[in-house]
Structures are given as structure tokens and as C-alpha cells.
Amino acid sequence: MRLSAFPLLMSFLFVSFVSAVMVGSVRLPATSVLMHLFGLERDAGLLGTVVDLRIVRTVAAVLTGASLGVAGCVLQSLFRNPLADPFILGISSGSTLAIAVALVLGAGLGLVHAYDPYSLYIAGAVGAALTSLIVIGFTSFTRTVVGLVLAGVMLGYLNAGMTTIIITTSDVETMRAFSFWTLGSFSAAKWSVVEPVLPFMAAGFVAAFLAAKPLNAMAFGEELASSMGVWVRAARVLSVAASSSVVAAATVVAGPVGFIGLAAPHISRLISRTVDNRYILLLSALAGATLAVVADITARNIMPPLDLPVTAITSIFGAPLTLLLIMRRGGTR
């Protein structure tokens, strides 16, 4: 089942990608879309314009979903907690807070250019890393699943409160743009935002895969992992750096998108029937990308012509999944 999981998820991702390009307020014939996608027939008219716009949006969804899937897998393995997720643990909100500081205060002081992807990425990565370290500190005080989740949720509220204060003191235009962005959406995706974060996203993926084997050993306990020759502290730092890197990239592209990082690793383990992170990381990237694209398709078409926030869609399915996981683990154990 482990090997068959890869072509299965790749097939789902391909179908969802093509569907995302075809389905929308303007219906496009499947054959024309496929010809345009594969470069067999270039259309400079309406079809070409619509397809190109949707391709940017769908690529942003794929990259964001893959990033969150990988981050969720790393965090669940690092904390040995099935409920660990960038959104639930407050890491996404920490990244958002840092981006708000860079966007409003940094731009106002002339330290950074407004909406500069590089500056926003660096700020988001710092915010995600700091929040990750705080969450790691909480693990020494709480030993239960629900305790860690509550700590992450409270940290998320704290970050959200400070973000709100910063944004409400900014000008109206910035406040409106940032408020819409914080809902999580791919509607404003542009190549000028997606392309600059690709190297950082790739670096985060590489770091995550380098951490996969040490995380496998750490699943049996840090002491045992250390006796097996794993440098636990370095593995922990590498894991935090990897998750922070990809979470920051995803946040810059689409804003804070919830629950994909929680669901993707569980889907991957379910269909592959393995807990080996060397496989689960790649499967989580594919599953996360598919979930993000499907959520974006739903957000665009469930109440046309409204373009709903993606997080509204993922939350509808993610919240019941979280409750189910808590109940299956026996509440506060």
C-alpha cells in the first residue's frame, strides 16, 4: 500500500489541478484547457487569460497546501502529538503577527518596502520560529494532548490580539487589505509574490526531509534516539527551522490557512499504513496540495459569484476532524 499511495495522491492532485483551471464563473471546455496547459494550442483570447489567471491561483494553492502538509507532518512527529498543526499551535498566527509588524511598522518607518515578499517572508519565518520555540517550551509544562492544544490556542489568541492592535492603528487601505488576507485566500495570488518565496520553500522541504530519519528515531523517545546516535538538539532545531520556513512561505502567499497541516499527515498515514516520515513527508505534501486545491475550488464555486475565504472551507472539515481525534485519544489523556 505504501508504494501505491504515491500514484494515488498524484492522480488526485492532477485531477484537482485541471478541475481548478476549468471550473469557475467562466466555464471552459476540458479539451481546450488541456491543450492550453500542455502548450499544444495557445489561446490569446478569453480562454488564455482565464486559464493563466487560474493557473497562478492554483499553483499558489498547491505550494501552500504542500508547505502546510509538510509542516504538519514535522510538527506532529516533533511533538509526538497527532493534534500538532501550524494553525492550532499558533505558529501561523505568530508568522502573521511578525508580517503585520513588518508590513505596518517597518514600512511606516521606511525600513522595508510595503508588500515586499522577501521582507515579509523573513518576518514571517522569524515569527514562526519564535512561536515554535515557545510551544516547545510549553511541552515541558504540559504532558497531555489537550493541554498542549490549549496552550497553542491561547498563544494563537495572544498573537491575534496583538496583530489586531497593530493593524487597526494603520491606514484604512492597509487595514482592509490585511484583514482580507488574514482570512486565507488564493484570490490575490500573483507570480510576483509566489516566485520570490520558492527558494525558501524548497530549502524548507529539503530541511524537512533531512530531519525525517532523526524524527523517526525520536518517536521512541529522545533518550533512546540519543543512544542510537541521533543528535537530538540539532534534529529539533532542524525541524523547527524546516516547519518555520515553509509556514512562513505559505503565510506570505495565502495568509493563515487552517487545518490542512492537521489533516494531510493523517490522510497520508491512513492510505500508506506506515509511520515512516521519509514517506509520510512526501505523501503529506501531495495530500496537502490536493486539499488546498479542492478547498479553493469549493470556495470559488459554492456561493458564486462570491469568493469565500479558503480557511472557511477547511475549518468546516477540519474542526470535526480535530474533535474526532481528541475523542479517539480519550479526551485528556
C-alpha positions as CSV (number, residue, x, y, z in Angstrom):
1,M,0.0,0.0,0.0
2,R,3.0,2.3,0.7
3,L,4.1,2.4,-3.0
4,S,0.5,2.6,-4.4
5,A,-0.2,5.7,-2.2
6,F,2.1,7.9,-4.4
7,P,0.4,7.4,-7.7
8,L,-3.0,7.6,-6.0
9,L,-2.3,11.0,-4.5
10,M,-0.6,12.2,-7.7
11,S,-3.7,11.3,-9.6
12,F,-5.9,13.1,-7.2
13,L,-3.7,16.2,-7.4
14,F,-3.6,16.2,-11.2
15,V,-7.4,15.8,-11.5
16,S,-8.0,18.6,-8.9
17,F,-5.4,20.9,-10.6
18,V,-7.1,20.5,-14.0
19,S,-10.5,20.9,-12.4
20,A,-9.4,24.1,-10.7
21,V,-8.4,25.6,-14.0
22,M,-11.6,24.5,-15.8
23,V,-14.2,25.3,-13.1
24,G,-15.2,28.8,-12.2
25,S,-17.5,31.7,-13.1
26,V,-16.5,31.1,-16.7
27,R,-16.9,27.5,-17.8
28,L,-14.2,26.3,-20.1
29,P,-14.1,23.1,-22.3
30,A,-11.8,20.5,-20.9
31,T,-10.1,19.7,-24.2
32,S,-9.2,23.4,-24.8
33,V,-7.9,23.8,-21.3
34,L,-5.7,20.7,-21.6
35,M,-4.4,21.8,-25.0
36,H,-3.5,25.2,-23.5
37,L,-1.9,23.7,-20.4
38,F,0.4,21.4,-22.4
39,G,1.3,24.1,-24.8
40,L,-0.3,22.4,-27.8
41,E,-2.6,25.2,-28.5
42,R,-2.1,28.8,-27.2
43,D,-5.1,31.0,-27.0
44,A,-4.6,34.7,-26.7
45,G,-8.3,35.4,-26.1
46,L,-10.6,34.9,-23.1
47,L,-9.6,31.3,-22.6
48,G,-5.9,32.1,-22.4
49,T,-6.5,34.9,-20.0
50,V,-8.8,33.0,-17.7
51,V,-6.5,29.9,-17.7
52,D,-3.4,31.9,-16.9
53,L,-5.1,33.7,-14.0
54,R,-6.4,30.4,-12.6
55,I,-3.0,28.7,-13.1
56,V,-1.3,31.3,-10.8
57,R,-4.0,30.8,-8.2
58,T,-3.9,27.0,-8.4
59,V,-0.1,26.9,-8.3
60,A,-0.3,29.1,-5.1
61,A,-2.8,26.6,-3.7
62,V,-0.5,23.7,-4.5
63,L,2.5,25.3,-2.9
64,T,0.6,26.5,0.1
65,G,-1.0,23.1,0.7
66,A,2.2,21.2,0.2
67,S,4.0,23.5,2.7
68,L,1.4,23.1,5.3
69,G,1.2,19.4,4.9
70,V,5.0,19.1,5.4
71,A,4.9,21.4,8.4
72,G,2.1,19.4,9.9
73,C,4.0,16.2,9.5
74,V,7.2,17.6,11.0
75,L,5.3,19.2,14.0
76,Q,3.3,16.0,14.7
77,S,6.5,14.0,14.7
78,L,8.5,16.5,16.7
79,F,5.9,16.9,19.5
80,R,4.7,13.2,19.1
81,N,1.2,14.7,19.1
82,P,-1.4,13.9,16.4
83,L,-3.1,17.3,17.0
84,A,0.0,19.3,16.3
85,D,-0.5,21.7,13.4
86,P,0.8,25.2,12.4
87,F,-2.6,26.7,12.8
88,I,-3.7,25.0,16.1
89,L,-0.3,25.5,17.8
90,G,-0.4,29.3,17.0
91,I,2.6,29.1,14.7
92,S,0.7,30.5,11.7
93,S,-0.6,33.4,13.9
94,G,2.9,34.1,15.1
95,S,4.0,34.3,11.5
96,T,1.1,36.6,10.7
97,L,1.9,38.9,13.7
98,A,5.5,39.3,12.5
99,I,4.3,40.0,9.0
100,A,1.9,42.6,10.4
101,V,4.8,44.3,12.2
102,A,7.0,44.3,9.1
103,L,4.1,45.5,6.9
104,V,2.8,48.3,9.1
105,L,5.7,49.4,11.4
106,G,8.6,48.5,9.1
107,A,7.0,50.1,6.0
108,G,5.9,53.2,8.0
109,L,9.5,53.7,9.3
110,G,10.9,53.1,5.8
111,L,12.8,50.0,6.9
112,V,11.1,47.8,4.3
113,H,9.1,48.2,1.2
114,A,5.4,47.6,1.5
115,Y,4.3,44.2,0.3
116,D,7.9,43.2,-0.5
117,P,7.7,39.3,-0.5
118,Y,11.3,39.0,0.7
119,S,10.9,41.2,3.7
120,L,7.5,39.7,4.6
121,Y,9.0,36.2,4.3
122,I,11.9,36.9,6.6
123,A,9.5,38.5,9.1
124,G,7.1,35.5,8.8
125,A,9.9,33.0,9.3
126,V,11.2,34.8,12.4
127,G,7.7,34.9,13.9
128,A,7.0,31.2,13.1
129,A,10.4,30.2,14.6
130,L,9.9,32.2,17.8
131,T,6.4,30.8,18.2
132,S,7.7,27.3,17.6
133,L,10.3,27.7,20.3
134,I,7.7,29.0,22.8
135,V,5.5,25.9,22.0
136,I,8.5,23.6,22.6
137,G,8.9,25.3,26.0
138,F,5.3,24.6,26.8
139,T,5.9,20.9,26.3
140,S,7.9,20.8,29.5
141,F,5.0,22.0,31.5
142,T,2.1,20.1,29.9
143,R,2.2,16.4,29.1
144,T,-1.3,15.9,27.8
145,V,-2.6,16.3,24.2
146,V,-5.4,18.7,25.2
147,G,-3.0,20.7,27.4
148,L,-0.6,21.4,24.5
149,V,-3.5,22.2,22.2
150,L,-5.0,24.6,24.7
151,A,-1.6,26.3,25.1
152,G,-1.3,26.6,21.4
153,V,-4.8,28.0,21.0
154,M,-4.1,30.6,23.8
155,L,-0.9,31.6,22.1
156,G,-2.8,32.0,18.9
157,Y,-5.3,34.3,20.6
158,L,-2.4,36.3,22.0
159,N,-0.8,36.7,18.6
160,A,-4.1,37.5,17.0
161,G,-4.9,40.2,19.6
162,M,-1.5,41.9,19.1
163,T,-2.0,41.7,15.3
164,T,-5.4,43.3,15.6
165,I,-4.0,46.2,17.6
166,I,-1.2,46.8,15.1
167,I,-3.5,46.6,12.1
168,T,-6.2,48.8,13.5
169,T,-3.7,51.6,14.1
170,S,-2.7,51.5,10.4
171,D,-4.3,53.4,7.5
172,V,-7.7,52.2,6.2
173,E,-6.4,50.7,2.9
174,T,-3.7,48.6,4.6
175,M,-6.3,47.5,7.2
176,R,-8.7,46.3,4.6
177,A,-6.1,44.5,2.5
178,F,-4.6,42.8,5.6
179,S,-8.0,41.9,7.0
180,F,-8.9,40.1,3.8
181,W,-5.5,38.4,3.6
182,T,-5.8,37.1,7.2
183,L,-8.9,35.2,6.2
184,G,-6.8,32.9,3.9
185,S,-7.3,33.2,0.2
186,F,-5.7,32.5,-3.1
187,S,-7.7,35.1,-5.0
188,A,-4.9,37.7,-4.9
189,A,-2.1,35.2,-5.9
190,K,0.5,36.7,-8.3
191,W,3.7,35.4,-9.8
192,S,5.4,38.4,-8.2
193,V,4.6,37.0,-4.8
194,V,4.9,33.3,-5.5
195,E,8.2,33.3,-7.3
196,P,10.3,35.0,-4.6
197,V,9.4,32.6,-1.9
198,L,10.1,29.4,-4.0
199,P,13.8,29.1,-2.9
200,F,12.9,29.4,0.8
201,M,10.1,26.9,0.4
202,A,12.4,24.5,-1.4
203,A,15.0,25.0,1.4
204,G,12.3,24.2,4.0
205,F,11.3,21.0,2.1
206,V,15.0,19.8,2.0
207,A,15.4,20.6,5.7
208,A,12.3,18.6,6.5
209,F,13.4,15.6,4.6
210,L,16.8,15.7,6.3
211,A,15.0,15.7,9.6
212,A,12.8,12.7,8.7
213,K,15.2,10.0,9.8
214,P,16.1,11.6,13.2
215,L,12.3,12.2,13.8
216,N,11.7,8.5,13.2
217,A,14.2,7.7,16.0
218,M,12.8,10.4,18.3
219,A,9.4,8.8,18.1
220,F,10.6,6.2,20.6
221,G,11.8,8.9,23.0
222,E,14.7,11.4,22.9
223,E,16.9,9.3,25.3
224,L,16.6,6.2,23.1
225,A,17.2,8.3,20.0
226,S,20.3,9.8,21.5
227,S,21.6,6.3,22.3
228,M,21.1,5.4,18.7
229,G,23.4,8.2,17.7
230,V,20.9,10.9,16.9
231,W,21.9,14.5,17.8
232,V,18.6,15.3,19.3
233,R,19.2,19.1,19.8
234,A,20.3,19.5,16.2
235,A,17.3,17.5,15.0
236,R,14.9,19.6,17.0
237,V,16.5,22.9,15.6
238,L,16.4,21.5,12.1
239,S,12.7,20.5,12.5
240,V,11.8,24.0,13.8
241,A,13.7,25.7,11.0
242,A,12.0,23.5,8.4
243,S,8.5,24.0,9.7
244,S,9.0,27.7,10.2
245,S,10.4,28.2,6.7
246,V,7.5,26.5,4.9
247,V,4.8,28.0,7.2
248,A,6.2,31.5,6.6
249,A,6.2,30.9,2.8
250,A,2.6,29.6,2.9
251,T,1.5,32.6,5.0
252,V,3.1,35.1,2.7
253,V,1.4,33.6,-0.3
254,A,-2.1,32.9,1.0
255,G,-2.4,34.2,4.6
256,P,-3.0,31.8,7.5
257,V,-4.8,28.7,6.2
258,G,-6.0,26.3,8.9
259,F,-6.4,22.6,9.3
260,I,-4.6,21.4,6.1
261,G,-1.5,20.8,8.2
262,L,-3.5,18.8,10.6
263,A,-5.4,16.6,8.1
264,A,-2.7,15.9,5.4
265,P,-0.4,13.8,7.6
266,H,-3.3,11.7,8.9
267,I,-4.6,11.1,5.4
268,S,-1.1,10.0,4.4
269,R,-0.7,7.6,7.3
270,L,-4.1,6.2,6.6
271,I,-3.6,5.4,2.9
272,S,0.0,4.3,3.2
273,R,-0.3,2.4,6.5
274,T,3.2,3.5,7.6
275,V,4.6,6.0,10.1
276,D,8.0,6.3,8.4
277,N,8.5,10.1,8.0
278,R,10.6,9.6,4.9
279,Y,7.4,8.5,3.1
280,I,4.8,10.5,5.1
281,L,6.5,13.8,4.4
282,L,6.2,13.4,0.6
283,L,2.7,12.0,0.9
284,S,1.7,14.8,3.2
285,A,2.9,17.4,0.7
286,L,0.8,15.7,-2.0
287,A,-2.2,15.4,0.3
288,G,-1.9,18.9,1.5
289,A,-1.6,20.3,-2.1
290,T,-4.7,18.3,-3.1
291,L,-6.7,19.5,-0.1
292,A,-5.8,23.1,-0.7
293,V,-6.8,23.0,-4.4
294,V,-10.1,21.2,-3.6
295,A,-10.8,23.8,-0.9
296,D,-10.1,26.6,-3.3
297,I,-12.4,25.1,-5.9
298,T,-15.1,24.9,-3.3
299,A,-14.5,28.4,-2.1
300,R,-14.9,29.8,-5.6
301,N,-18.0,27.8,-6.6
302,I,-20.1,27.1,-3.5
303,M,-21.7,30.6,-3.5
304,P,-21.0,32.2,-6.8
305,P,-20.1,34.9,-7.6
306,L,-18.7,35.2,-4.0
307,D,-15.2,34.1,-3.5
308,L,-15.2,32.7,0.1
309,P,-12.0,32.5,2.2
310,V,-10.3,29.1,2.0
311,T,-10.0,28.8,5.8
312,A,-13.8,29.0,6.0
313,I,-13.9,25.8,3.9
314,T,-11.0,24.0,5.6
315,S,-12.4,24.8,9.0
316,I,-15.8,23.2,8.2
317,F,-14.0,19.9,7.7
318,G,-11.0,20.4,10.0
319,A,-12.9,21.2,13.2
320,P,-14.9,17.9,13.2
321,L,-11.6,16.1,12.4
322,T,-9.9,17.7,15.4
323,L,-12.8,16.7,17.7
324,L,-12.7,13.2,16.4
325,L,-9.0,12.9,17.1
326,I,-9.5,14.2,20.7
327,M,-12.3,11.8,21.4
328,R,-10.4,8.8,19.9
329,R,-7.5,9.6,22.3
330,G,-9.7,9.6,25.3
331,G,-10.0,13.3,26.0
332,T,-7.3,14.5,28.3
333,R,-5.0,11.5,28.3
